[in-house]
C-alpha cells in the first residue's frame, strides 16, 4: 500500500476504536489499541493525567479511572472530522461526551449515584505506521460541577450538557475528500482579526460581524460556560479573557497550531497553542500574577453561509490553575471533607 492508502486504512480503523467505547471495556481497548497505536505513541492527556507513553499506559491510567467511577460509561461522538494540517500531517478530530452512572469517586470527586456526562475533545495524528500522537482534553471540571464539588469561582456562561451540531452532520466519513479549504480560510482570517485587539485598536478591529453569525453559540469548557450571540460571546468570555491577558497572541515561542478542515467543519489543536501573561483584572477568580502561562485549547467550528455558527472549545483549565500554583484537587477535598468518600450503593427494587 502507498502511504496515503496506509493512512486511510488507519483512519477507518479509528472508527473501530471509537465504536468499541459505546460500552467501555478495558481489555477490549487494549486489544484494539495494540493494533492502532504505534508502540511509542505520545499521548498528551489533560491535567492531572499528563503525558503518557504508549496507548497501554494511557488506558491503564485514564480509562481505568473512568470506568472505575462510571462502570457503564459509554462514548457519544457528536463531531468526527479528518484532514491535513499545514505541514501535511493527517489528523482526526473527535468531539463528544462520555456518560453513565457515577457510582465511585473519580479523581477524588465524590460520586452522585446519578447520570453524569463529561465532554472530550480528541485529536489523533495518523502516519503510515498508525497513530503516533494524540491530544486529549476531558472536561473534568464538568464532573466536579455536577457533583456540586467545584471549589473555584462560578462560571460566567451557562453550564449544562453541550449539544451536538444543530445540523446533526458532524460525523463525517473517513474516506471523504470533501474540501474545507474555503471554510478554513474563514476561521484563519477571523483569528488573525481577533489578534489585532487590544494591541492594535479597540474591539472594532476584530471585525466580528464579518466572521460570526449573529446567532452564534460558543460552547466553552465548564468553568467558563456557554455563550449565545456576539454580545454573549463578548460579555461572558472574550472581554474577561482579554482583560486578564491582553498580550494574547503576541508570544508564539514553542507554540504549535495544527489546523485542518473537512466540508463545513474546521478544527485546531496544539500542545500548547497559546502563551500569554495573566495580568490585568485576573481571570476565573484568580488574582493577576503577571506570570506567563500556556494554554491548550482544542477547538471545532461549524460554518454556515460563510459564517461561524457554532464553536466548541475545550481548554485545559485545571492545567492553568496548576501552572499558577493552585491545587484545585486539594481545595476540592477540603470543600467536601464531610461528604462520603466511598462508592454509592444503588437501591435494588423488586420489579
LUMBAZA-498985 format. One line per 4 residues: number of its first residue (from 1); their letters; for each residue x, y, z of C-alpha. Coordinates in steps of 0.001 Angstrom, whole numbers, always signed. Layout:
NUM> a> X Y Z  ...
This chain:
1> xxxx> +0 +0 +0  +1038 +3587 -540  +1434 +5946 +2382  -1938 +7512 +1534
5> xxxx> -3600 +4093 +1491  -1960 +3178 +4801  -3225 +6362 +6427  -6722 +5825 +5030
9> xxxx> -6709 +2315 +6487  -5683 +3595 +9935  -8386 +6265 +9784  -11011 +3629 +9104
13> xxxx> -9584 +1581 +11969  -10065 +4557 +14276  -13801 +4093 +13758  -13449 +700 +15465
17> xxxx> -11651 +2371 +18404  -14476 +4890 +18798  -17328 +2450 +18365  -15829 -6 +20861
21> xxxx> -16365 +2636 +23545  -20134 +2566 +23286  -19715 +410 +26376  -16134 +769 +27568
25> xxxx> -14239 -2436 +28321  -10601 -2072 +29359  -9431 -5373 +27859  -11122 -4590 +24545
29> xxxx> -9467 -1174 +24476  -6045 -2761 +24978  -6676 -5218 +22143  -7754 -2527 +19698
33> xxxx> -5052 -80 +20769  -2324 -2656 +20167  -3409 -2734 +16516  -3995 +1007 +16108
37> xxxx> -1296 +2899 +18023  +2431 +2829 +17394  +4383 +1324 +20282  +5782 +4665 +21457
41> xxxx> +2805 +6865 +20654  +2857 +10174 +22512  -451 +10659 +24310  -798 +14221 +25561
45> xxxx> -3554 +13974 +28163  -5098 +16788 +30164  -4257 +17557 +33790  -3929 +15699 +36144
49> xxxx> -3187 +12631 +33987  -358 +14227 +31996  +1652 +12783 +29122  +1542 +9040 +28586
53> xxxx> +4000 +6994 +26525  +2051 +4413 +24583  -1653 +3686 +24453  -1412 +960 +27101
57> xxxx> -221 +3424 +29749  -2968 +5848 +28715  -5676 +3214 +29040  -4358 +1991 +32400
61> xxxx> -4333 +5479 +33892  -7171 +7446 +32335  -9726 +4911 +31134  -9291 +2694 +34174
65> xxxx> -10105 +5665 +36419  -13122 +6482 +34253  -14727 +3027 +34258  -13982 +2509 +37954
69> xxxx> -16067 +5597 +38679  -18618 +5046 +35899  -18819 +1292 +35199  -21443 +1715 +32475
73> xxxx> -19511 +4542 +30772  -20295 +4978 +27109  -18943 +7255 +24423  -21146 +9502 +22288
77> xxxx> -19418 +11279 +19414  -21019 +14421 +18015  -18244 +15569 +15644  -15653 +13422 +13850
81> xxxx> -13646 +15031 +11042  -10319 +14436 +9353  -7872 +16369 +7213  -4304 +17528 +6749
85> xxxx> -2644 +20398 +8577  -334 +22989 +7011  +2642 +20623 +7339  +865 +17753 +5578
89> xxxx> +192 +15731 +8742  -3039 +13722 +8792  -5347 +14297 +11758  -8681 +13035 +13025
93> xxxx> -10574 +15242 +15471  -13385 +13954 +17707  -15834 +15868 +19880  -18438 +14334 +22165
97> xxxx> -19029 +13196 +25722  -18821 +10185 +27993  -21854 +9412 +30106  -23124 +6850 +32580
101> xxxx> -23906 +6310 +36259  -21448 +7983 +38644  -21126 +5447 +41492  -17495 +5667 +42695
105> xxxx> -15048 +8562 +43214  -13352 +9932 +40112  -10081 +11726 +40910  -11466 +12348 +44425
109> xxxx> -14686 +13833 +43016  -17472 +12379 +45191  -19973 +10219 +43284  -23643 +11129 +42963
113> xxxx> -25214 +7794 +42065  -26827 +9584 +39134  -26327 +10168 +35431  -23170 +12140 +34668
117> xxxx> -21640 +13474 +31459  -18109 +14609 +30609  -17106 +16287 +27366  -13986 +15313 +25444
121> xxxx> -12041 +16725 +22520  -9545 +14306 +20969  -7068 +14742 +18132  -5138 +11843 +16610
125> xxxx> -2136 +12279 +14289  -2019 +9348 +11910  +1018 +8149 +9956  +1610 +5087 +7758
129> xxxx> +2705 +3333 +10982  -521 +4033 +12870  -1449 +6629 +15476  +1749 +8373 +16579
133> xxxx> +321 +11184 +18697  -2882 +12183 +20465  -4058 +15374 +22168  -6910 +14749 +24610
137> xxxx> -8861 +17003 +26969  -11596 +15649 +29224  -13788 +18281 +30858  -13155 +17068 +34403
141> xxxx> -14428 +20379 +35780  -17816 +19444 +34319  -17909 +16357 +36541  -16996 +18442 +39609
145> xxxx> -19857 +20817 +38817  -22419 +18009 +38506  -21250 +16617 +41846  -21638 +20073 +43452
149> xxxx> -17942 +19821 +44315  -16356 +22620 +42249  -14212 +24640 +44696  -13344 +27598 +42458
153> xxxx> -15156 +30654 +41039  -18545 +30172 +39321  -18830 +30279 +35535  -19883 +33461 +33780
157> xxxx> -21534 +31495 +30973  -24287 +28882 +31171  -23392 +25372 +32330  -25033 +22201 +31019
161> xxxx> -24786 +19319 +28577  -23314 +20777 +25379  -25379 +19732 +22355  -24380 +18196 +19056
165> xxxx> -24290 +20455 +15989  -27653 +21961 +15145  -27437 +20387 +11690  -26594 +16909 +13078
169> xxxx> -23978 +16475 +10353  -20837 +16453 +12474  -19730 +12851 +11894  -18024 +12796 +8518
173> xxxx> -16873 +9725 +6561  -13204 +8854 +6968  -12729 +8261 +3229  -14323 +11529 +2161
177> xxxx> -12374 +14010 +57  -14735 +16895 +802  -12599 +20007 +855  -12987 +22516 +3648
181> xxxx> -10315 +24928 +2430  -12698 +27856 +1969  -14070 +27413 +5477  -10566 +27068 +6892
185> xxxx> -9741 +30450 +5358  -12765 +31964 +7129  -11510 +30730 +10502  -7883 +31754 +9907
189> xxxx> -8953 +35240 +8825  -11215 +35517 +11876  -8397 +34527 +14235  -5992 +36980 +12608
193> xxxx> -8542 +39750 +13114  -9110 +38733 +16740  -5380 +39021 +17340  -5412 +42722 +16438
197> xxxx> -7320 +43631 +19615  -6322 +45068 +22018  -2738 +45599 +20799  -3747 +47388 +17565
201> xxxx> -7017 +49058 +18452  -10454 +48755 +20003  -12998 +45961 +19523  -13930 +47169 +16026
205> xxxx> -10582 +45979 +14608  -11691 +42369 +15230  -14495 +42773 +12646  -16564 +40186 +14477
209> xxxx> -19773 +40524 +12398  -17850 +39588 +9238  -16945 +36119 +10529  -19533 +35259 +13183
213> xxxx> -23241 +34595 +12677  -25427 +36901 +14748  -26984 +33835 +16413  -23689 +32076 +17094
217> xxxx> -23293 +29692 +20017  -19900 +29428 +21718  -19608 +26249 +23786  -16806 +26878 +26270
221> xxxx> -15428 +24469 +28849  -17075 +24049 +32213  -15728 +26850 +34371  -16369 +29352 +31564
225> xxxx> -19655 +28076 +30148  -21723 +28544 +27004  -22450 +31928 +25410  -25045 +32927 +22804
229> xxxx> -24743 +35677 +20202  -21955 +38188 +19679  -22926 +40098 +22800  -22958 +36936 +24914
233> xxxx> -19617 +35829 +23495  -18091 +39200 +24289  -19598 +39620 +27761  -19238 +36129 +29189
237> xxxx> -15944 +35068 +27626  -13921 +37388 +25421  -13898 +40608 +27455  -12892 +38878 +30737
241> xxxx> -10313 +36795 +28833  -8677 +39795 +27137  -8849 +41966 +30244  -6892 +39258 +32032
245> xxxx> -4403 +38515 +29238  -4141 +41487 +26857  -924 +40134 +25299  -2863 +37220 +23784
249> xxxx> -1223 +36053 +20543  +1960 +38129 +20901  +4247 +35355 +22203  +4454 +32293 +19959
253> xxxx> +7581 +30673 +21414  +7244 +26863 +21440  +3644 +27166 +20277  +2146 +24705 +17780
257> xxxx> -1030 +25105 +15744  -2460 +22298 +13621  -5459 +23466 +11570  -7469 +21217 +9277
261> xxxx> -10950 +21184 +7779  -13500 +18839 +6268  -16574 +20141 +4480  -18303 +22705 +6761
265> xxxx> -16173 +21975 +9858  -12788 +23372 +10884  -10599 +22229 +13783  -7374 +23180 +15520
269> xxxx> -5155 +21521 +18077  -1792 +22256 +19664  +6 +21255 +22849  +224 +24051 +23858
273> xxxx> -1154 +26523 +21316  -1241 +29790 +23300  +1184 +31619 +25587  +273 +34826 +27416
277> xxxx> +593 +36737 +30685  -2054 +36640 +33410  -2243 +40321 +34303  -4947 +42979 +34130
281> xxxx> -8032 +42021 +36130  -7123 +38371 +36647  -9207 +35510 +35294  -11566 +32829 +36613
285> xxxx> -11368 +34324 +40072  -7550 +34194 +40082  -5755 +37384 +41032  -3311 +38711 +38405
289> xxxx> +144 +37213 +38868  +1994 +38740 +35889  +3076 +35173 +35154  +3381 +33660 +31696
293> xxxx> +1088 +30683 +31206  +466 +28310 +28324  -2967 +27191 +27196  -4114 +24033 +25481
297> xxxx> -7241 +24881 +23514  -8767 +22232 +21231  -11466 +23758 +19020  -14092 +22906 +16411
301> xxxx> -16052 +25398 +14287  -19161 +24823 +12147  -19544 +27173 +9189  -22965 +28088 +7809
305> xxxx> -23474 +30533 +4927  -19800 +31563 +5160  -20051 +32497 +8827  -19241 +30709 +12080
309> xxxx> -22498 +29478 +13589  -21166 +27176 +16330  -17814 +26895 +18109  -16884 +24075 +20518
313> xxxx> -13920 +24916 +22757  -12180 +22851 +25429  -9360 +24456 +27406  -7345 +22510 +29965
317> xxxx> -8369 +24804 +32822  -7001 +22525 +35540  -3560 +22773 +33941  -3776 +26582 +34065
321> xxxx> -4578 +26503 +37775  -1657 +24106 +38314  +758 +26428 +36498  -302 +29199 +38879
325> xxxx> +260 +27043 +41953  -3426 +26483 +42718  -4172 +22863 +43706  -7810 +22517 +42679
329> xxxx> -7995 +18895 +43857  -6712 +19787 +47334  -9359 +22501 +47545  -11983 +20055 +46301
333> xxxx> -11132 +17605 +49094  -11156 +20392 +51680  -14537 +21662 +50496  -16030 +18166 +50593
337> xxxx> -14442 +16735 +53752  -17790 +15880 +55332  -19137 +14024 +52285  -18904 +10225 +51985
341> xxxx> -15838 +9138 +50026  -16801 +5596 +49078  -18927 +4116 +46344  -22656 +4679 +46064
345> xxxx> -24805 +1581 +46547  -27880 +1958 +44389  -31171 +661 +45827  -32418 -2657 +44489
349> xxx> -36120 -2728 +43786  -38379 -5666 +43119  -39728 -5498 +39598
